[in-house]
Amino acid sequence: MDSGEYGPGKFRDPLVTAKGEPRAHVRLERLATLWFNTGTLCNITCAGCYIESSPTNDSLAYLTAEDAAPFLDEAPGDAEIGFTGGEPFMNPHIFGLLRAALERGHRVLVLTNAMRPMMRLMVQVGLQALREDFPDRFVLRVSLDSPEPGLHDRERGEGSFQETRDGIDWLVAKRIPVALAGRLWGREEADLRRAYAQLIAARGWSLDAEDPASLVLFPEMDVRVDVPEITTACWDILHKSPSDVMCATSRMVVKRRGEPAARVVACTLLPYDTRFDLGATLAEAARDVALNHPHCAKFCVLGGGKCAA
């Protein structure tokens, strides 16, 4: 593995690393999760947002149910459908998107900050209707970066912890299925899960902090930190498999501002990099992905991060 400083050849060539070693690639083994980016607009600007979502970034346009339909029709019937953003509940078409997936029999995962956009009356009514029509078929995964208000607010803005906490309180009270997503912050995972468990117990949330599906803890993704390039030899060195990496089982649909139609990219982390644009259909996108970005190394291979449930 190459572990030197970033140089002009690092994360450039899809076939070889800066040292000339064969770069690792990942084959799509099965499409277990199909993600849709609902748009990059968000109600807040987070300090470390990998997709640079904000109240002004509309680089990815709002998806509609019509945009999503061809991909949903092409997806395997047992695939989980994930919706991310931006903040999905800012998209005025969100319930059309959710119902399009649920009515086709898919399980659905929605990533949200559970703040003001989700707490609007029309969204609350829509979520409760989904709860009645599709019980136990969808989950809202709420971003709660830390069980400590100070850390969460440092990332997402003053008062955001309380607003998100109140949103989770509402979801739990309405029996809408909830999961949490946090960040490791350099802490031991067992210690951090205990801290989340204390918050969960104090709030009376029906969540299990020890269950990795109920509480997902993500590694850090600072692209300024140097990371090794992943070579074909790394699988044995790290005792890992290409099957462990997100792009072995997932793809994401995006609609870039100004483009005529939605496209398929390799994963949720790389919506802008055209090297990871795989085509206009899921069939076109079922090809190998070169691990040719720092996120591939830091988040997926070395960090073991996965966005799916």
Salt bridges, closest charged atoms under 4 A:
ASP58 OD2 - ARG257 NH2 3.56
ASP67 OD1 - LYS255 NZ 3.47
ASP73 OD1 - ARG104 NE 2.82
GLU80 OE2 - ARG107 NH1 3.74
ASP133 OD2 - ARG99 NH2 2.79
ASP145 OD2 - ARG156 NE 2.47
GLU148 OE2 - ARG187 NH1 3.06
GLU155 OE1 - ARG183 NH1 2.86
ASP166 OD1 - ARG165 NH2 3.24
ASP169 OD2 - ARG203 NH2 2.34
GLU189 OE2 - ARG193 NE 2.89
ASP191 OD2 - ARG187 NH2 2.76
GLU220 OE1 - ARG183 NH2 2.45
ASP222 OD1 - ARG224 NE 2.86
ASP226 OD1 - LYS10 NZ 2.87
GLU229 OE2 - ARG23 NH2 2.72
GLU259 OE1 - ARG256 NH1 3.44
ASP273 OD2 - ARG275 NH2 2.78
ASP277 OD2 - ARG256 NH1 2.91
ASP277 OD1 - ARG263 NH2 2.93
